[in-house]
Amino acid sequence: MHKVVSVIYLLLSAWSVNALELKGHLIQGGMVTGKLPDAKLVKLDDAKIKLSKQGEFVFGFGRDAKLNYLLTWVDKSGKSFNKSFLITKRDYKIDKITGVAKKYVSPPKSVLNRIKSEAKAVRKARSILSNRIDFLQPVYRPAKGRISGVYGSQRYFNGTPKRPHFGLDIANKKGTQVYSPLPGKVVFADPDLYYSGGTLIIDHGHGITSTYIHLSQVTAKLGQEIKTGDKIAKIGATGRVTGPHLDWRLNWKQVRLDPALVMQSLSASKFSN
């Protein structure tokens, strides 16, 4: 896993073309921030991108995203520009996990409405397009522990193939402190979702949210303003798990990104218990 990430970090890019500034990872799962101070409109292919008053913006690529893109923008004088680019394709590992309770592999019909309702609530939280620009801040590791799962891996529960994993797993004992890796505002907090157990979602602006799941305690409150390093939760083993760990996720709206690409360090948390 560390070998994969070290290669990915070499793909960090910075562009400056016709006043365009882009920084980030041009790779599946990557997040890219940009700035166009004089722009009034920016699009990635046909999708309009939210702009701050200073011309800052962000976008990202999913696990199996296509590889070719066109970024277009219009400045305040009405002049149009464009920049085409390619992103890198990734290979993902396969994880085979046994010992998962049968109800989580094939949930009974009695909980299907609950699962659907919870998924809808999570999608709503991740659909917020606030004016915050916290996504421009450095991102730190939210907890100490062993990296036990990586973004994009395909998991088999008791031999049954499931959806790819979209987070970074940090394994540690129940009750280990979780810290906010960057500033934001809590937009979702629930102690007991069917699949993810204790779940917390923080908004960092322009559709960027971070999610923390399988928590034993959710200590941050809905609507709370969060600073980097604030205590927000504790690691647990709630929901569909085989042991205590933090599953940390990053989204651009409904596009699932790789937290390992933006994290400052894989080795340890910046914060202390």
Buried (B, 14 or more C-beta within 10 A) or exposed (E): BEEBBEEBEEBEBEBEEEBBBBBBBBBBBBBBBBBBEEBEBBBBEEEEBBBBEEBBBBBBBBBEBEEEBEBBBBBEEEEEBEBEBEBBEBEBEEBEBEEBEEEBBEBEEEBEEEEEEBBEBBEEBBEBEBEBBBBBBEBBBBBBBEBBBBBBBBBBBBEEEBEBBBBBBBBBBBEBBBBBBBBBBBBBBBBEBBBBBBBBBBBBBBBBBBBBBBBBBBBBEBEBEBEBBBBBBBBBBBBBBBEBBBBBBBBBBEBBBBBBBBBEEBEEBBBEE
